[in-house]
Amino acid sequence: MKEHKIYDLIGIGIGPFNLGLAALVKPVDELETVFFDQSDEFNWHPGLMLDEVTLQVPFMADLVTMADPTSPYSFLNYMKETGKIYKFYIRESFFVFRKEYNNYCRWVTAQLDNCFFGKKVMAVDYEDGIYTVTVRDTKSDNYSIWYTRKLVLGTGTNPYVPAEIAQKRFDRVIHTSKYLYHKDQLNGDKSVTIIGSGQSAAEVFQDLLPEVKKGLRLNWFTRSERFFPLENHTKLTLELTSPEYIDYFHTLPEDQRKTVLAKQNILFKGINYELINQIHNSLYAMELDDPNLKVALMANSKLIDISRSEDQSYLLSLSQVEENKPFEIETDYVILATGYKYVEPDFLNGILNRIRRLADGNYDVRRNYTIDHSEEEIFVQNAELHTHGISTPDLGMGAYRNSQIINQISGREVYLVEKKIAFQSFSAEDILAEQKMNFNLPL
């Protein structure tokens, strides 16, 4: 019988999290790994690669620094190797441009020989302790078979459009993720309506504001009660992305976790303060020249339906939530800032019996980021918001999660993993334990 090479780990999907894993695992000699992505190349949110838009986290939240500050794949080393470190130093900002972060990630991929693009995983099967991964080359259409002991799912989240709207397939109703591909059409004497709140909606609104001077009518409606700011930049709030809070959140009952997450949207789905203020300043300055700005903003506005008008524009049916009052507007283009959701990949169909589920069908993600019954074979990246809380999509916690994954797979402490970083406590049991220790009481 022919012997097959068996990898220690195959990563599926190469976004920032799995790319960070590929970089951190590269110097671990005892582990053989390979990563696949169906895209032709690494490109992070290219449809929103707006000029001068920055990440919401400091540059230390790169692929590797929080796990290994000495790594050759750090952002600072990228700046040094590309001759830009003094320019970055003089700029005096912790927050890098989104384009710059994307260029950095592409620089890392060019140095890694364990990352393969244009490779779509078609199926995963399991037999006798080994996972079989079937991969299709997107250019040649050739198939190959790969074998591994562990899997890391990093296929990420997909743009979310409500099903009742998506099925209508309107050509001028787009998600913000496709914005730049359509921007050339969004000018002149037309009207554009943005639906939704959050950073992406605000960025698109600010980017389109100059077109108002050229005749564009610009609307922005959100179901949220206000255009609320992102509140994760206050220091004690940032501690909710700590290992201690993950520990606490993970122990909560399933229903309680859902309740907590519903209240925490403002911590990771708001708009940064600088952008909110910039939008207001832009509107103020524009109104000096034109008191009758063709701009409308309104919160508490829920989108009910989209339909075609007689003139082939779109009729939006909305409702003012607090008044419970319906209203309609016509618009030529609709941009949906409706966020992203995790979609379980079809290639898992062959191993569904190996995956743990919660009562609602979601992955039952253990504290160590596994979803298989043995708790040591199938890891997930950015698919555990419902079990691990708001640290899940945070770029700054990617290296923390990857450190844990690597340590588990290698069976040793390759990377030091922080256990406690927060000043505050989250559980009553923690407070009681600290008091007993302080007063030398028996536990």
C-alpha positions in Angstrom: 0.0 0.0 0.0 1.3 3.4 -1.0 2.4 5.6 1.9 0.9 9.1 2.0 2.5 12.1 3.7 0.5 13.0 6.8 0.6 16.6 7.9 0.3 17.6 11.5 -2.1 20.4 10.6 -4.0 21.6 7.6 -5.5 25.1 7.7 -8.5 25.9 5.5 -8.9 29.5 4.6 -6.1 32.1 4.8 -7.5 35.3 6.3 -5.5 37.2 8.9 -6.1 34.6 11.6 -4.9 31.5 9.7 -2.2 33.6 8.1 -1.0 34.4 11.6 -1.1 30.8 12.5 0.9 29.9 9.4 3.6 32.5 10.3 3.8 31.4 14.0 4.0 27.7 13.2 6.7 28.1 10.5 9.6 28.1 12.9 8.2 25.1 14.9 10.4 22.4 13.4 8.5 19.4 14.6 5.2 20.5 12.9 4.5 20.1 9.2 1.7 22.3 8.1 -0.1 23.5 4.9 -2.8 26.1 4.4 -5.2 26.5 1.5 -7.4 29.3 0.3 -9.6 29.4 -2.8 -8.8 33.1 -3.6 -6.0 33.7 -6.1 -4.1 35.8 -3.6 -4.4 37.4 -0.2 -6.6 40.5 -0.2 -8.4 41.6 2.9 -11.7 43.4 2.3 -10.6 44.8 -1.1 -14.1 46.3 -1.7 -13.6 48.6 1.4 -9.9 49.5 0.8 -10.6 53.2 1.2 -7.9 55.8 1.3 -6.7 56.8 4.8 -9.0 54.4 6.6 -7.2 52.8 9.6 -7.6 49.6 11.6 -9.4 49.9 14.9 -6.6 48.2 16.7 -2.9 49.3 17.2 -0.2 47.9 15.0 0.9 45.5 17.7 -2.3 43.5 16.7 -0.4 42.2 13.7 -0.1 38.6 12.8 2.5 37.6 15.3 3.7 40.3 17.7 1.5 39.5 20.7 2.8 35.9 20.6 6.4 36.6 19.6 7.7 40.2 19.4 10.9 38.8 17.9 9.2 37.1 14.9 10.6 38.1 11.5 6.9 38.3 10.3 6.0 41.3 12.6 4.7 44.5 11.2 7.7 46.4 12.5 10.0 44.1 10.7 7.9 44.6 7.6 8.4 48.4 7.9 12.2 47.9 8.4 12.6 45.5 5.5 10.6 47.8 3.2 12.5 50.9 4.3 9.6 52.7 5.9 10.2 52.3 9.6 11.4 55.9 10.1 8.4 57.3 8.2 6.2 55.2 10.5 8.1 56.5 13.5 7.7 60.1 12.5 4.0 59.6 11.8 3.5 58.9 15.5 0.3 56.8 15.2 -0.4 53.3 16.6 -3.2 52.8 14.0 -2.0 51.7 10.5 -3.9 52.3 7.4 -6.1 49.4 6.2 -4.2 49.4 2.9 -0.9 49.2 4.8 -2.1 46.3 6.8 -3.2 44.5 3.7 0.2 45.1 2.1 1.9 43.8 5.2 -0.1 40.6 5.1 0.7 40.1 1.4 4.4 40.6 2.3 4.1 37.8 4.9 2.4 35.4 2.5 5.2 35.9 0.0 7.7 34.6 2.6 5.7 31.5 3.6 6.0 28.3 1.7 3.1 26.6 3.6 0.4 28.9 2.2 -1.3 28.0 -1.1 -3.8 30.2 -2.9 -6.1 29.2 -5.7 -6.8 26.0 -3.9 -10.4 25.3 -3.0 -11.1 22.6 -0.4 -14.0 20.5 -1.8 -14.4 17.8 0.8 -13.0 16.5 4.1 -13.3 12.9 5.3 -12.1 10.9 8.2 -10.8 7.4 8.7 -8.5 5.8 11.3 -7.4 9.0 13.0 -6.6 10.8 9.7 -8.5 13.5 7.9 -8.5 13.4 4.1 -8.7 16.8 2.4 -9.7 17.0 -1.2 -8.5 20.1 -2.9 -9.3 21.6 -6.4 -6.9 23.9 -8.2 -9.0 26.8 -9.3 -7.0 27.4 -12.4 -6.2 23.9 -13.7 -9.3 22.3 -12.2 -7.0 19.4 -11.1 -7.7 17.6 -7.8 -5.3 16.5 -5.2 -5.6 14.6 -1.9 -3.9 15.7 1.4 -3.8 14.0 4.7 -3.6 15.5 8.2 -4.1 14.7 11.9 -5.5 18.1 12.8 -7.7 20.8 11.0 -8.0 24.5 11.6 -11.0 26.1 10.0 -10.3 29.7 9.1 -12.9 30.3 6.4 -14.1 33.4 8.3 -17.3 35.3 8.0 -19.3 36.2 4.8 -21.1 39.4 3.9 -24.7 39.1 5.3 -27.7 40.1 3.3 -31.2 39.3 4.6 -32.5 36.3 2.6 -35.7 38.1 1.4 -33.6 40.8 -0.2 -30.8 38.5 -1.5 -33.2 36.3 -3.4 -34.5 39.3 -5.4 -31.0 39.7 -7.0 -31.3 43.5 -7.6 -28.3 44.7 -9.6 -28.0 48.1 -7.8 -28.5 46.7 -4.2 -25.0 45.9 -3.0 -23.3 45.0 0.3 -20.6 47.4 1.6 -18.0 44.7 1.0 -18.5 45.4 -2.8 -18.6 49.2 -2.5 -15.4 50.1 -4.3 -16.3 47.9 -7.3 -19.4 50.0 -7.8 -18.3 53.4 -6.7 -17.8 54.8 -10.3 -21.6 54.3 -10.8 -22.5 56.2 -7.6 -22.1 59.8 -8.8 -23.9 62.5 -10.7 -27.6 63.3 -10.3 -28.6 60.1 -8.6 -29.6 59.0 -5.1 -27.8 56.5 -2.9 -29.2 55.1 0.4 -27.1 53.4 3.0 -28.8 50.9 5.3 -27.2 49.9 8.6 -24.9 51.2 11.2 -21.4 50.5 12.2 -17.9 51.4 10.9 -18.4 50.3 7.3 -21.6 52.3 6.9 -19.9 55.4 8.3 -16.9 55.0 6.1 -19.0 54.7 2.9 -21.1 57.6 3.9 -18.1 59.8 4.5 -16.5 58.7 1.2 -19.7 59.6 -0.7 -20.2 63.0 0.9 -18.1 64.9 -1.6 -20.4 63.6 -4.4 -23.3 65.6 -2.8 -21.7 68.8 -4.1 -22.0 67.2 -7.6 -25.7 66.5 -7.3 -25.9 63.2 -5.4 -28.7 62.7 -2.9 -27.3 60.7 0.0 -29.4 58.9 2.6 -28.4 56.9 5.7 -30.9 54.9 7.7 -30.1 52.6 10.6 -32.3 50.5 12.9 -30.1 51.3 15.8 -31.5 53.9 18.2 -28.6 56.2 17.4 -25.4 56.5 15.4 -23.5 55.1 18.3 -19.7 55.3 18.9 -17.4 52.3 19.3 -16.8 52.0 23.0 -13.9 49.5 23.0 -11.2 52.1 23.2 -11.8 52.8 26.9 -9.2 50.8 28.8 -11.4 48.9 31.3 -13.8 48.0 28.5 -10.8 46.7 26.4 -10.3 44.2 29.2 -13.3 42.3 27.9 -11.0 40.9 25.3 -8.8 39.4 28.0 -8.2 35.7 28.7 -10.0 36.1 32.0 -13.1 37.4 30.4 -13.1 34.6 27.8 -12.8 32.1 30.7 -15.8 33.8 32.4 -17.9 34.2 29.3 -17.3 30.6 28.3 -18.7 29.3 31.6 -22.0 31.1 31.3 -25.1 29.2 30.2 -25.9 29.2 26.5 -28.9 31.5 26.8 -27.1 33.9 29.1 -24.3 34.2 26.6 -26.8 35.2 23.9 -28.3 37.9 26.2 -24.8 39.3 27.1 -23.7 39.4 23.4 -26.9 41.3 22.4 -26.0 44.0 24.9 -22.4 44.2 23.7 -22.9 45.1 20.1 -21.8 48.6 20.9 -18.4 47.3 21.8 -17.5 46.0 18.4 -20.1 47.2 15.9 -20.1 50.9 16.5 -18.3 53.8 14.8 -15.0 55.2 16.0 -15.2 58.6 17.6 -12.9 60.3 15.1 -15.1 59.2 12.1 -18.3 60.3 13.8 -16.8 63.7 14.5 -15.3 63.9 11.0 -18.8 63.3 9.4 -20.4 66.0 11.5 -17.6 68.4 10.7 -18.0 67.6 6.9 -21.7 68.2 7.1 -21.2 71.4 9.0 -18.7 72.8 6.5 -20.8 71.7 3.5 -23.9 73.4 4.8 -22.0 76.7 4.8 -22.1 76.6 1.0 -25.5 74.9 0.6 -28.1 75.3 3.4 -30.3 72.7 1.6 -28.0 69.8 1.6 -29.4 66.7 -0.2 -28.5 64.5 2.8 -30.7 62.6 5.2 -29.7 60.7 8.3 -32.1 58.9 10.5 -31.8 56.3 13.3 -34.6 54.1 14.6 -35.4 53.2 11.0 -36.0 49.6 10.2 -35.9 48.4 6.6 -39.0 46.3 5.8 -38.7 45.6 2.1 -37.1 46.7 -1.2 -39.1 46.7 -4.4 -38.8 48.1 -8.0 -40.4 51.5 -8.8 -42.1 52.3 -12.1 -39.0 54.2 -13.2 -36.7 51.3 -12.3 -35.4 52.9 -9.2 -36.0 51.2 -5.9 -38.7 51.8 -3.4 -37.6 51.3 0.2 -40.3 50.5 2.8 -39.1 51.4 6.3 -40.6 51.9 9.7 -39.6 54.4 12.4 -39.3 51.9 15.2 -40.1 54.1 18.2 -43.1 55.8 16.5 -44.1 52.5 14.8 -44.8 54.6 11.8 -44.1 53.3 8.2 -42.6 55.5 5.5 -41.2 55.0 2.0 -38.4 56.6 0.0 -37.2 56.2 -3.6 -33.5 55.7 -4.4 -31.3 54.7 -7.3 -28.8 52.6 -5.4 -28.9 50.8 -2.0 -25.8 49.9 0.0 -26.4 47.4 2.7 -24.1 47.7 5.7 -25.7 44.6 7.2 -22.5 43.1 8.6 -21.0 39.6 8.3 -22.0 36.2 9.6 -20.3 32.8 9.8 -21.5 30.3 7.3 -20.6 26.7 7.9 -18.6 25.4 4.8 -20.1 22.6 2.7 -16.8 20.6 2.8 -17.6 19.6 6.4 -20.5 17.4 5.2 -18.3 14.3 5.3 -17.3 14.8 9.0 -20.5 16.2 10.5 -20.6 13.3 13.0 -17.3 14.4 14.4 -18.5 17.9 15.3 -20.2 18.9 18.6 -23.3 21.0 18.5 -25.2 23.2 20.9 -29.0 23.0 21.2 -29.4 25.7 18.5 -27.1 23.9 16.1 -24.1 26.2 16.4 -20.7 24.7 17.1 -20.1 23.7 20.7 -16.7 25.4 20.8 -14.6 24.3 23.8 -12.4 26.7 25.6 -9.4 25.4 23.6 -11.1 26.4 20.4 -12.0 22.8 19.3 -15.3 21.6 18.0 -14.6 17.8 17.7 -15.7 15.3 20.3 -12.2 14.4 21.4 -11.5 18.1 21.9 -8.1 18.0 20.1 -8.5 17.6 16.4 -10.7 20.4 14.7 -10.0 24.0 15.7 -11.9 27.1 14.6 -10.9 30.7 14.0 -13.4 33.5 14.3 -16.4 31.1 14.5 -16.8 31.2 18.3 -18.4 34.5 19.1 -21.3 32.7 20.7 -19.0 30.8 23.1 -16.0 33.0 23.6 -17.4 36.5 23.3 -16.3 39.7 21.7 -12.6 38.8 21.6 -13.4 36.4 18.7 -13.1 38.8 15.7 -10.5 41.0 17.5 -7.3 41.0 15.5 -5.3 41.7 18.6 -6.4 38.3 20.1 -5.6 36.3 17.0 -2.0 35.7 18.2 -3.3 34.6 21.6 -5.7 32.0 20.1 -3.0 30.8 17.7 -0.5 30.4 20.5 -2.9 28.1 22.3 -3.6 26.1 19.1 0.1 25.6 18.4 0.9 24.7 22.0 -1.8 22.0 22.0 -0.8 20.5 18.6 2.9 20.4 19.5 2.3 19.2 23.0 4.6 21.8 24.5 4.7 25.5 25.4 6.1 26.9 22.1 4.6 30.3 22.9 4.0 31.8 26.3 0.2 32.3 26.8 -1.0 34.9 29.2 -3.4 33.8 31.8 -4.3 37.1 33.5 -4.0 40.6 32.1 -7.0 42.4 33.5 -7.1 44.6 36.6 -10.8 43.8 37.1 -12.6 40.5 38.0 -15.6 39.2 36.2 -16.8 36.3 38.4 -18.1 36.4 42.0 -16.0 33.3 42.6 -12.8 35.2 41.7 -13.6 38.0 44.2 -14.3 35.5 46.9 -11.1 33.6 46.2 -9.1 36.8 46.3 -10.6 37.9 49.6 -9.9 34.5 51.2 -6.3 34.7 50.0 -5.9 38.3 51.3 -7.2 37.4 54.7 -5.4 34.0 54.8 -8.7 32.2 55.0 -9.0 28.5 54.0 -10.4 28.1 50.4 
